[in-house]
Amino acid sequence: RAALRDQVAILHRQFIQQCVRVDEVIGVAARRIRRLADGDLYFVTNRSAKAVATEARFNVRGKAADLWHADSGKTEATSYRSEGKRTAVPLALGPNESVFVVFRRPATAPAVTVAAAGWSTLAALERGWTLRFDGLGAPQPIANAGLGSLTDSSDPQVRYFSGSAIYRSSFTLPAGVAPGAAMKLDLGRVGDVAEVSVNGKPAGIAWKPPYQIDIGALVVEGSNVVEVRVANLWVNRMVGDAQPGAKKVSFTAAPTYVADAPLRPSGLIGPVTVQVRAN
């Protein structure tokens, strides 16, 4: 049985290698997951915690390449180049990002270049945030809060808080930028998940890097109010409850974290910027 398993594994690897060749980038894997009636569907994933740029060569010819993003439901045409019986596709993947590469449309040329979206900073939301808390043991609101991990606070109530931290700020839409233009809110780093609203309307949830939300449809002329609700895990609260002399907020049936256990970065860490599409 062991020999059979090894042989199957070797054949599987050979099959995958025949289907897709990825430039030598550690942590990137690709495989064909379905042959469609009119094309092929491949899944490519970056298994590393760093952004990578690579080129994959697929066992496809005569077809144009599209990218399908499962997390947003968006599709987009991408660059490709025919190389005999294969098609080369350049790929830029963020940390732990994955994408479907789909070949269904007939190729219109031996090589097509699709310009990547360019973005410029419209506003930087650095300070002037109001911050309030929702959860057990919630600290008092902070009127003029900066960004950064809650665990960096000198106030133990803030440092060990677990629950929701609600940040609120605003920016003014500059002249020359029309409401409805392609815009996104880039939250920088988040610990752990963020729900965004603009002008009181829900914009979306950012639960993984890059923590970015499309907001163009919600932006209006003049002043725009941004609210970011960030929820973290229960770890920091339990570490806080383990501090000498601490008044416990949480309850567990058995001991969990000790007083010197590391805290998880929490809250809206940033930097936070409003980006507008430049091309």
C-alpha positions in Angstrom: 0.0 0.0 0.0 2.8 2.4 0.9 4.4 1.8 -2.5 1.1 2.4 -4.3 0.6 5.6 -2.4 4.1 6.8 -3.3 3.4 6.0 -7.0 0.1 7.8 -7.0 1.8 10.8 -5.4 4.5 10.9 -8.0 1.9 10.6 -10.8 -0.1 13.4 -9.3 2.9 15.7 -9.1 3.8 14.9 -12.7 0.3 15.6 -13.8 0.3 19.0 -12.0 3.7 19.9 -13.5 2.3 19.1 -16.9 -0.7 21.4 -16.3 1.0 24.4 -14.7 4.6 25.7 -14.4 5.2 28.4 -11.9 8.4 30.4 -11.7 10.6 29.4 -8.8 8.8 31.3 -6.0 8.6 29.5 -2.7 5.1 29.1 -1.3 3.1 29.5 -4.6 1.1 26.5 -5.8 -1.2 26.1 -8.8 -3.4 23.3 -10.1 -6.2 22.8 -12.6 -9.3 22.0 -10.7 -11.8 21.8 -13.5 -12.0 21.4 -17.2 -15.0 23.4 -18.5 -17.0 22.8 -21.6 -15.5 25.9 -23.1 -12.2 26.2 -21.2 -10.2 25.5 -18.1 -10.3 26.7 -14.5 -7.1 26.8 -12.4 -6.6 27.7 -8.7 -3.4 29.5 -7.7 -2.5 30.2 -4.1 0.3 32.1 -2.3 1.0 30.0 0.8 3.5 32.5 2.2 3.0 35.5 4.5 4.8 37.8 1.9 3.6 39.3 -1.3 5.0 37.6 -4.4 5.2 38.4 -8.1 5.6 35.4 -10.4 4.6 34.1 -13.8 2.7 30.9 -14.3 2.6 28.9 -17.6 -0.7 27.0 -18.1 -1.3 24.0 -20.4 -3.7 26.1 -22.4 -3.5 27.7 -25.9 -5.8 29.9 -27.9 -7.6 31.3 -24.8 -7.4 34.7 -23.0 -6.9 34.8 -19.2 -9.3 36.1 -16.6 -8.9 36.4 -12.8 -11.8 35.4 -10.6 -11.6 36.6 -6.9 -13.7 34.4 -4.7 -13.6 36.8 -1.7 -15.2 39.7 -3.6 -16.9 37.9 -6.5 -15.1 40.2 -8.9 -13.7 39.2 -12.2 -11.1 41.0 -14.4 -9.2 40.4 -17.6 -5.4 40.0 -17.1 -2.3 40.0 -19.2 -1.2 36.8 -21.0 1.3 35.6 -23.6 1.1 32.6 -25.8 4.1 30.3 -25.7 3.5 27.3 -28.1 1.1 25.0 -26.4 1.2 27.0 -23.1 -0.1 30.4 -22.0 2.0 32.5 -19.6 0.2 34.7 -17.1 2.0 37.2 -14.8 0.6 37.1 -11.3 1.0 39.4 -8.3 -0.4 37.8 -5.1 -0.6 39.4 -1.7 0.2 37.5 1.5 -1.8 34.2 1.6 -3.8 35.4 -1.4 -5.4 33.0 -3.8 -7.1 33.5 -7.2 -8.9 31.5 -9.9 -7.3 31.8 -13.4 -9.9 31.1 -16.0 -9.5 30.5 -19.7 -12.8 30.7 -21.6 -12.6 33.6 -24.0 -10.9 33.2 -27.3 -7.5 34.9 -27.5 -7.5 38.0 -29.7 -3.8 38.3 -30.0 -0.6 36.3 -29.2 0.1 38.6 -26.3 -2.1 41.1 -24.4 -1.1 43.5 -21.7 -3.7 44.8 -19.3 -2.5 47.7 -17.2 -2.7 47.2 -13.5 -4.9 49.6 -11.6 -3.1 52.6 -10.2 -4.2 54.3 -7.0 -3.3 57.6 -5.4 -3.9 58.8 -1.9 -6.9 61.1 -1.5 -6.7 61.6 2.2 -4.7 60.3 5.2 -6.8 59.7 8.3 -4.0 59.8 10.9 -5.4 61.5 14.0 -8.6 63.1 15.3 -10.5 59.8 15.6 -13.2 59.4 18.3 -13.0 56.0 19.9 -15.6 54.2 22.0 -15.8 50.6 23.2 -18.5 47.9 23.3 -18.0 44.8 25.4 -17.4 43.6 29.0 -15.1 45.9 30.9 -15.3 48.5 28.2 -13.1 51.6 28.9 -14.4 55.2 28.7 -14.6 56.8 25.2 -11.5 58.6 23.9 -12.2 61.9 22.2 -9.0 62.4 20.2 -7.5 59.0 19.6 -4.6 58.0 17.4 -4.1 54.8 15.6 -2.1 51.8 16.8 -2.5 48.6 18.7 -4.7 48.9 21.8 -2.1 46.8 23.6 0.3 49.8 23.5 -1.9 51.8 25.7 -0.8 52.7 29.3 -4.4 52.3 30.5 -4.9 48.6 31.5 -8.6 48.8 30.6 -7.6 49.6 27.0 -4.6 47.4 26.8 -6.4 44.3 27.9 -9.8 45.1 26.3 -11.5 42.4 24.2 -14.7 43.3 22.3 -15.4 45.9 19.7 -13.6 49.2 19.3 -15.5 51.8 17.2 -13.5 54.4 15.5 -15.0 57.4 13.8 -13.4 60.1 11.6 -14.2 62.1 8.5 -12.6 63.4 5.3 -13.6 66.0 2.6 -13.9 65.0 -1.0 -11.5 67.3 -2.9 -12.7 69.4 -5.9 -12.2 67.5 -9.1 -13.0 64.1 -7.7 -16.6 63.2 -8.4 -18.8 61.1 -6.1 -19.1 57.6 -7.4 -15.4 57.5 -8.6 -13.5 54.3 -7.8 -12.3 54.7 -4.3 -11.2 52.4 -1.5 -10.5 52.7 2.2 -7.2 51.2 3.1 -7.1 50.3 6.8 -3.5 49.3 7.0 -3.2 46.7 9.8 -6.2 45.5 11.7 -6.5 43.3 14.8 -8.6 41.3 14.1 -11.6 42.1 11.8 -13.2 45.4 10.8 -16.7 46.4 9.7 -16.8 49.7 7.7 -19.6 52.2 7.2 -19.5 55.5 5.2 -22.1 58.2 5.9 -24.1 55.7 7.9 -24.3 53.1 5.2 -22.5 49.7 5.4 -19.5 49.4 3.1 -18.3 46.0 3.9 -16.2 43.8 6.2 -12.4 43.5 6.0 -11.3 40.2 7.5 -7.9 39.5 5.9 -4.9 41.4 4.4 -5.1 43.7 2.5 -7.7 45.3 4.7 -9.3 47.4 2.0 -13.0 48.2 1.3 -14.5 49.8 -1.8 -16.3 53.0 -0.8 -16.8 55.0 -4.0 -20.5 54.4 -4.3 -21.0 55.8 -0.7 -18.9 58.9 -0.9 -20.7 62.3 -1.4 -19.6 65.8 -2.1 -18.1 67.7 0.9 -17.6 66.0 4.2 -17.8 62.2 4.5 -18.0 60.3 7.9 -16.2 57.0 8.2 -16.8 54.5 11.0 -14.7 51.4 11.5 -15.8 48.8 14.0 -12.9 46.5 14.9 -13.5 43.3 16.9 -10.6 41.4 18.4 -10.3 38.0 20.1 -10.8 37.1 23.8 -7.1 36.5 24.4 -6.1 39.9 25.7 -9.0 40.0 28.2 -8.0 36.7 29.7 -4.3 37.8 29.9 -5.6 40.9 31.7 -7.6 38.9 34.1 -4.5 36.9 35.0 -2.6 40.0 36.1 -1.9 40.2 39.9 -4.7 41.9 41.7 -6.9 42.2 38.6 -10.7 42.2 38.9 -11.8 39.5 36.6 -14.1 40.3 33.7 -14.1 36.9 31.9 -14.9 33.4 33.1 -13.4 30.2 32.1 -13.9 26.7 33.6 -10.1 26.1 33.7 -7.0 28.3 33.7 -6.0 29.5 30.2 -3.5 32.3 29.8 -0.8 33.4 32.3 0.0 37.0 33.2 3.1 37.2 31.0 1.5 35.7 27.9 2.0 37.8 24.8 -0.9 40.0 23.8 -2.4 40.0 20.3 -2.2 43.3 18.3 -5.7 44.7 18.5 -7.8 47.6 17.2 -7.3 49.8 14.1 -3.5 49.9 13.8 -3.4 51.7 10.4 -2.2 53.7 8.6 -5.6 54.5 7.2 -5.9 56.2 3.8 -8.6 56.9 1.3 -7.4 55.9 -2.2 -8.8 57.0 -5.6 -8.1 55.1 -8.8 -5.7 57.0 -11.0 -6.2 55.1 -14.3 
